[in-house]
Amino acid sequence: LKVLLKHRFPVFISTKSSFIIRDIDLLRKIAKETWCTVGFSITTVSNDIAAFLEPYSSPSNERLASLKEIKKKAPEIQVGTNFMPIIPYLEDDDENLESVLKESKRAGADFILFAPGLTLRDTQKEFFIKKLKNSKYHKFVKPLLDLYKNNNGPKESEGYFHEKNLQ
C-alpha cells in the first residue's frame, strides 16, 4: 500500500477479512491522493453458513462492522459489499438476499457488487461436494449435483433465476 500511495496508484481491495482496518490510515491517504475502494465479500449474514463456507475468514458481522468503521472514520474511501457468488440452496433464499442488502446499507455501503453466478469446475466441484456431504448441509448435495450436472452451473432457464422464482 505504501508503494501504491507513493506512486498515486488507485486501489480496489476485495477482502473477506476485518483486519483491513489496520491499514485505514494508508487507505485514507490513497483515497485523498487518487481513489480507494474496499469491497467486503459478504454472501450471507449467517455467521454459521459463513463459517462453513469460509472457515478462515472473518465472520460476516465483523466484515459489516469493518465496512461501517471505514465509512465512519474515512468517508472518502468507497466501501461496499461484493455479493458473490451466491451458493444455491444455502444463500439464495429471499431472506438471505434481503438481509445482505439491508445490512450492507445499514453499515453504510456505497455499492453492492452483485454477481450471483457460481461455477463448480474441475476440482472445485469435488472439494465442495465432499465438504457438503460431511456437514449438516448434506441434504443439498443431490439438488446441487442436479443443478450443476453440466459442470459449469445452471443455464438461465434453471436455478434461482428461472421465471417461477422471479415472481
C-alpha positions as CSV (number, residue, x, y, z in Angstrom):
1,L,0.0,0.0,0.0
2,K,2.9,2.4,0.7
3,V,4.3,1.8,-2.8
4,L,0.9,2.4,-4.3
5,L,0.5,5.6,-2.3
6,K,3.9,6.8,-3.3
7,H,3.0,6.4,-7.0
8,R,-0.5,7.7,-6.5
9,F,-2.0,4.5,-7.8
10,P,-5.7,3.9,-7.2
11,V,-6.8,0.8,-5.2
12,F,-9.7,-1.6,-5.2
13,I,-9.3,-4.1,-2.4
14,S,-11.6,-7.1,-2.2
15,T,-11.4,-8.8,1.2
16,K,-13.0,-11.3,3.5
17,S,-11.1,-10.0,6.5
18,S,-11.9,-7.4,9.1
19,F,-8.1,-6.9,9.5
20,I,-8.2,-4.3,6.7
21,I,-9.0,-1.8,9.5
22,R,-5.3,-1.9,10.4
23,D,-4.5,-0.1,7.2
24,I,-7.2,2.6,7.4
25,D,-4.6,5.4,7.6
26,L,-2.9,4.3,4.5
27,L,-6.1,3.7,2.7
28,R,-7.3,7.2,3.6
29,K,-4.2,8.8,2.2
30,I,-4.6,6.8,-1.0
31,A,-8.2,8.0,-1.2
32,K,-7.1,11.6,-0.8
33,E,-4.4,11.3,-3.5
34,T,-6.3,9.3,-6.1
35,W,-9.1,6.9,-5.1
36,C,-9.6,3.9,-2.9
37,T,-12.4,1.3,-2.7
38,V,-12.8,-1.6,-0.3
39,G,-15.2,-4.3,-1.1
40,F,-16.1,-6.9,1.5
41,S,-17.2,-10.3,0.3
42,I,-20.4,-10.9,2.1
43,T,-22.8,-13.5,0.8
44,T,-24.7,-14.2,3.9
45,V,-25.4,-12.6,7.3
46,S,-25.5,-16.0,8.9
47,N,-22.2,-16.5,10.7
48,D,-22.9,-20.2,10.8
49,I,-23.1,-20.5,7.0
50,A,-20.2,-18.1,6.5
51,A,-18.1,-20.2,8.9
52,F,-18.9,-23.3,6.9
53,L,-18.2,-21.8,3.5
54,E,-15.2,-19.6,4.6
55,P,-13.7,-21.1,7.7
56,Y,-10.6,-19.0,7.7
57,S,-12.3,-15.7,7.1
58,S,-13.7,-13.1,9.4
59,P,-17.4,-13.7,10.3
60,S,-20.0,-11.7,8.3
61,N,-20.9,-9.5,11.2
62,E,-17.2,-8.5,11.7
63,R,-16.9,-7.7,7.9
64,L,-20.0,-5.5,8.2
65,A,-18.6,-3.8,11.3
66,S,-15.4,-3.1,9.4
67,L,-17.3,-1.7,6.5
68,K,-19.2,0.6,8.9
69,E,-16.0,1.7,10.7
70,I,-14.2,2.6,7.5
71,K,-17.2,4.6,6.3
72,K,-17.3,6.4,9.6
73,K,-13.6,7.1,10.0
74,A,-12.7,7.6,6.3
75,P,-15.8,8.6,4.3
76,E,-13.5,9.4,1.3
77,I,-13.0,5.6,0.9
78,Q,-15.7,3.9,-1.1
79,V,-16.9,0.8,0.7
80,G,-19.3,-1.9,-0.3
81,T,-20.3,-5.5,-0.5
82,N,-19.1,-8.0,-3.1
83,F,-22.2,-10.2,-3.1
84,M,-20.7,-13.2,-5.0
85,P,-21.0,-16.0,-5.5
86,I,-24.4,-16.9,-4.1
87,I,-24.5,-20.6,-3.2
88,P,-27.7,-22.2,-4.4
89,Y,-29.8,-23.7,-1.5
90,L,-27.5,-22.2,1.1
91,E,-27.7,-18.5,0.3
92,D,-30.2,-17.9,-2.4
93,D,-33.4,-17.7,-0.4
94,D,-35.3,-14.3,-0.3
95,E,-34.5,-13.9,3.4
96,N,-30.7,-14.1,2.9
97,L,-30.7,-12.0,-0.2
98,E,-32.7,-9.2,1.5
99,S,-30.7,-9.5,4.7
100,V,-27.3,-9.0,3.0
101,L,-28.7,-5.9,1.1
102,K,-30.3,-4.4,4.2
103,E,-27.2,-5.0,6.5
104,S,-24.9,-3.6,3.8
105,K,-27.0,-0.5,3.5
106,R,-27.2,-0.2,7.3
107,A,-23.4,-0.4,7.6
108,G,-23.1,2.5,5.1
109,A,-22.2,0.6,1.9
110,D,-21.7,2.8,-1.2
111,F,-22.2,-0.1,-3.5
112,I,-23.3,-3.8,-3.9
113,L,-21.3,-5.7,-6.5
114,F,-23.8,-8.4,-7.4
115,A,-22.7,-11.5,-9.3
116,P,-24.7,-14.5,-8.3
117,G,-23.1,-17.0,-10.6
118,L,-21.4,-20.0,-9.1
119,T,-19.3,-22.4,-11.1
120,L,-18.3,-25.9,-10.0
121,R,-15.5,-26.8,-12.4
122,D,-12.6,-29.2,-12.1
123,T,-11.6,-29.8,-8.5
124,Q,-13.9,-27.1,-7.1
125,K,-16.8,-29.5,-7.6
126,E,-15.2,-32.5,-5.9
127,F,-14.0,-30.4,-3.0
128,F,-17.3,-28.6,-2.4
129,I,-19.5,-31.7,-2.7
130,K,-17.3,-33.6,-0.3
131,K,-17.4,-30.7,2.1
132,L,-21.2,-30.6,1.8
133,K,-21.6,-34.4,2.3
134,N,-19.6,-34.2,5.6
135,S,-21.7,-31.4,7.0
136,K,-25.1,-30.6,8.3
137,Y,-25.9,-29.3,4.8
138,H,-25.6,-32.7,3.2
139,K,-29.2,-32.6,2.1
140,F,-28.2,-30.1,-0.6
141,V,-25.8,-32.4,-2.3
142,K,-28.3,-34.0,-4.7
143,P,-30.1,-30.8,-5.6
144,L,-26.7,-29.1,-6.3
145,L,-25.5,-32.0,-8.4
146,D,-28.7,-31.9,-10.4
147,L,-28.4,-28.2,-10.9
148,Y,-24.7,-28.4,-11.9
149,K,-24.9,-31.6,-14.0
150,N,-23.3,-29.8,-16.9
151,N,-20.3,-29.0,-14.6
152,N,-20.5,-25.2,-15.0
153,G,-23.7,-24.2,-13.5
154,P,-27.3,-23.7,-14.2
155,K,-28.5,-22.4,-17.5
156,E,-30.6,-19.2,-17.4
157,S,-33.7,-21.4,-17.6
158,E,-32.7,-23.3,-14.5
159,G,-31.9,-22.4,-10.9
160,Y,-32.7,-19.3,-9.0
161,F,-33.3,-17.0,-12.0
162,H,-35.9,-19.3,-13.5
163,E,-39.1,-17.4,-14.3
164,K,-41.0,-19.1,-11.5
165,N,-38.5,-17.9,-9.0
166,L,-38.7,-14.3,-10.1
167,Q,-42.4,-13.9,-9.4
